[in-house]
Amino acid sequence: MIISTWNIRGFNKAIKHSEVVSFLRTNKVDIIGILETRVKQNKAKKIIKAIFCRYNSFCNYNKHQNGRIWLLWNPSTTKVDIIEEHSQVVHCSVRHLATGRSFYFSIVYGSNNAGKRTELWDSLTKFPAKVDNWTVMGDFNVVRHPDEKISNNPPVLSELVEFNTCLSTCGLDDLPGSGCDFTWFNKQEATTRVYSKLDRVLVNESWLDKFSQTTASFLASGISDHSPAMLYFHDADLPKKRFKFLNCWTEHKNFKKIVTDHWNLNVRGNSMFRLMAKLKNIKGYLKLLHKDNFSNISDRVNAKRLELTSCFQNLRSSPHSSELINQELALSKEFWHLKETEL
C-alpha cells in the first residue's frame, strides 16, 4: 500500500494532469492528497471526472473556496471514510482491503500565514484519533528546526515553537525516510534561491508499534516546486506498458490522411464490432507513425525526468552552486517541452 501527498501549486494545466496520472500509475499509489490546486469547484468536478474517473474523491470546498485539499483513493484497494474537514486539514479513517490494515489519516495543507496556522494546530490537537494508529501528511508551510531552511531570512523561532508544541501534544514525530532533505525550493537563481523542508510524513507511537515496516520518502519535485511525500507499506511493482494516444500525432502532416483512409475500411458485423475493428486497424498505423516520427517520446520524458532527479540530488549537497542551478533550470525547461509533446 502506498499513500502520497503532493503540493502541485495550481492544477489547471493539462501537463500537470498528465504528470500526476503518470505518477499515480508508475508508483501504484492507492491514496493521494493533491494540495494547493487553485481550481474552482465547478471546474474541479470536470477535471476529476475526466482524469481520475477510477478514483473516489473528496475536496474541502465547503471550508475553502480554492480547493486547498483534494483527496483521491482507489476504491478497489482502499476504503476511506471522511471524519472531519477543515480549511487546512481533512481527517479520515482508512482500511486497506487486501490486508485489513486500518488506521487514521490526516492530510494537511497549512496556511502560509502564521496566525491562521493556529487553526491547524488546534484541529490537530483536538482530533480524537491522536491516541490510535495515526499518520499526518502534507505541506505544513513551516519548518521544525532552523537547519531545515536555507535562506538569507532565517525561520521565525516562535513559529517553530508552535509547530513543535503541537506535535508534542499530539504525540507525532517524523517517520524515518529518505530522498530530498528539502522538500520545497523557489526555483530562482543562485543569489535568491531558498530551500525548506515544508512537507512531512508524521506518525504517532502506536503507528510505529503496529506498522513498524513503513517508511517515508520525498521524491524529486518534477513539475512542482514541492517534493511528493510518499508513505510505503511495501514495494510496488512497475505497471505494464499500454497503448496511449499522443496529442503530438495530430500535428503530423499525414495524421488526418491515415485516420481517414483506414477509418473507411469496409468491415462487416454489428455496430460495436465495426467500431472496434476500425479502431484496432487505425491503432496499428498510428504505432507506425509514432515509430517513424516520435519514437520513444515517453522514454525520453522518463530519461529527462531521471536527469532532473539526479540534478535535484546533486543540489542537496551544493544548494548554492550556480552551475547546478542553471542545469536544473535548463533541464526543467527541456522536461516541460517533452511533456507537451507527449500529451
Helices and strands as residue ranges (DSSP letters): E 2-7, H 14-27, E 31-35, H 41-51, E 56-59, E 69-73, E 78-85, E 89-96, E 102-109, H 114-126, G 128-131, E 134-139, G 146-148, E 149-150, H 157-170, E 172-174, E 177-179, E 184-185, G 190-192, E 195-196, E 199-204, H 205-210, E 215-218, E 229-232, G 247-251, H 255-263, H 271-293, H 297-317, H 322-342
